[in-house]
Amino acid sequence: MRKALLTGAFLAMSAGLTACGNNSQQAAETTVPQETATTAVQETTQEEKETVVATGEAEGYGGTITAEVTLDGDKIVELKINGDNETPEIGGAALESLQAAIVEKGSIEGVDAVAGATWTSKGVFNAIGSALGMETEDTGSQEQKEVAATGLSHGIGFFSSGRLGPGKDDKDVGVYSINEVIAYVLFDDDGKILDLEVDQLEVATPNYDGEHMPKLTGFPGHSYNADENHDEKVDTILEQTEETYLAQVDSWISKRERGSTYKLNSGTWDEEMDLFEETFRGMTVDEVKQWYSAYCSDLNGRPLHGTSDKEEDVKKYDALSDEEKAALDAVAGATMSLNDAHGNLIAAMEKAYEHRRPVEAESVAKIGLGITNTGRLGPGKDDQDVGVYSFNTQAAGACFDADGKIVALYTDVMEVATPNYDGEHMPKLTGFPGQVYNADENHDEKVDAVLEQTEETFLAQIESWTTKRERGDTYKLNSGTWAQEMDLFEGYFAGMTTDEVHAWFEACCSDLNGRPLHGTSDKEEDIAKQEALTDDQKQGLDGISSATMSLRDAHGDILGAIEKAWEAAKDSNITIK
């Protein structure tokens, strides 16, 4: 993890800072973003020769926070803080509280971060550090310690859930979301977690007021209230067309990809998730479940940090031993839930273990998880002339060696279609509660009913979703099941870098449909491209002669997910005995 640490006098000044409330960030961990911190110092003259006025800035929760600090020697005698973009009720109140407390003490030493406003508090401390002109030290990427493992396997787990809320818009129309948690996990022969990467796709109705939340109006033909300027008021009713549908799905990004825009109480989503991942390394999935049961709230799935005022949480926390309470310090900066309406992260890890496959390798230098999303128009329409539509979420987990070559690859896809799609085992979605869609319930290519989505059926539909691998023998392609064909590609790409996989795809797959060129297409463009291949390239294609599916088409951008896995790769440093 990269940190810009304050040094020198500022660290000494802040050594006593402790956070309270739901947050436990220490001032010694306070970071100053190098790209945003600025400093200006002005000395006064005549009778106040030791008085210095300095200004600095840093990032808060909503934007830039500036601090004008007046020092008499090393004592802060006056402080002006400005953060116009902080939320008035929380961040704005925190600015006033911190300003008064710091001036009263003449220092930030002993001044607590404001409970529930960690980001704003951190921004204030960082801005003061910037004003004091303290240099920053970039510790760089910390070297990952080598992990020796007996055996290696890996797996991907999807867990999908629906969420009712938060609440309703100002027109009394419900807000809803779809959550897909994806866990890529490496295990040793004893089932202990060697490394893991967890990410999540959350997609909400357009009346959700969050600016950076991926949105879905519904399928083409649907409409929904929309809060387009994020002021908690409905501005318009969006009418979904085929064009806007594809654009919405194409714009979806995961919680890790949302980066600093996804702020929680004590950090970003990915920062908090990293803390959990570090804690779970070395545990089995059963031990993770036991840890969760012992140390997390039964009400909301969040770690028990002794700050909840709920009777059940207080009782459960008080029952912990001093050692157990101290152990929770490892995730003191993580306040998010591991299992609530936002998503079940524990269940995704459990599925990764259930789906694990052996990896033949001597070492793993990095692991990565890549996610892509695509919308599909069709296939065709039902017998009532209503379109069939689907969306696909592709996930690729990969192990890489020190040269960036793929050691092992694990890919899966969640495909969800409108209920008028006639396939029996296809996961279905009617839409959000209040929306309706034609349904072919007995899979005979004829519409049997018009389904009206309720909150109950919405949750039930999403809970029933299964991935293409989980569908197993029911998902047949020309030369085998989807899983069998994907296995061929995964084995074929071992030993390649993702750049080499991309180059292979460009040279050896159809420009029309993304399928490997096996010399069987009657399309002029495919024939010309296949004839232009070298003998070595044609021979290489024999290794996947029974793989006929596309790696990049409307069904899904699998190639893109593999490429993203490398882009997101992190150090792992596993040696297999």
Buried (B, 14 or more C-beta within 10 A) or exposed (E): EEBBBBEEEBBEBBEBBBBEBBBBBBBEBBBBBEEBBEBEBEEEEEEEEEBBBBBBBBBBBBEBBBBBBBBEEEEBEEBEBBBEEBBEEBBBBBBEBBBEBBBEBBBBBBBBBBBBBBBBBBBBBBBBBBBBBBEBEEEEEEEBEEBEBEEBBBBBBBBBBBBBEBEEBEEEBBBBBBBBBBBBBBBBEEBBBBBBBBBBBBBBBBBBBBEEBBBBBBBBBBBBBBBBEEEEEBBEBBEBEBEEBBEBBEEBBBBBBBBBBBBBBBBBBBBBBBBBBBBBEEBBBEBBBEBBEBBBBEBBBBBBBBBBEEEEBBEBBEEBEEEEBEBBEEBBBBBBBBBBBBBBBBBBBBBBBEBBEEBEBEBBBBBBBBBBBBBBBEBEEBEEEBBBBBBBBBBBBBBBBEEBBBBBBBBBBBBBBBBBBBBEEBBBBBBBBBBBBBBBBEEEEEBBEBBEBEBEBBBEBBEEBBBBBBBBEBBEBEBBBBBBBBBBBBEBBBEBBBEBBBEBBEBBBBEBBBBBBBEEBEEEEBEEBBEEBEEEBBEBBEEBEBBBBBBBBBBBBBBBBBBBBBEBBBBBBBEBE
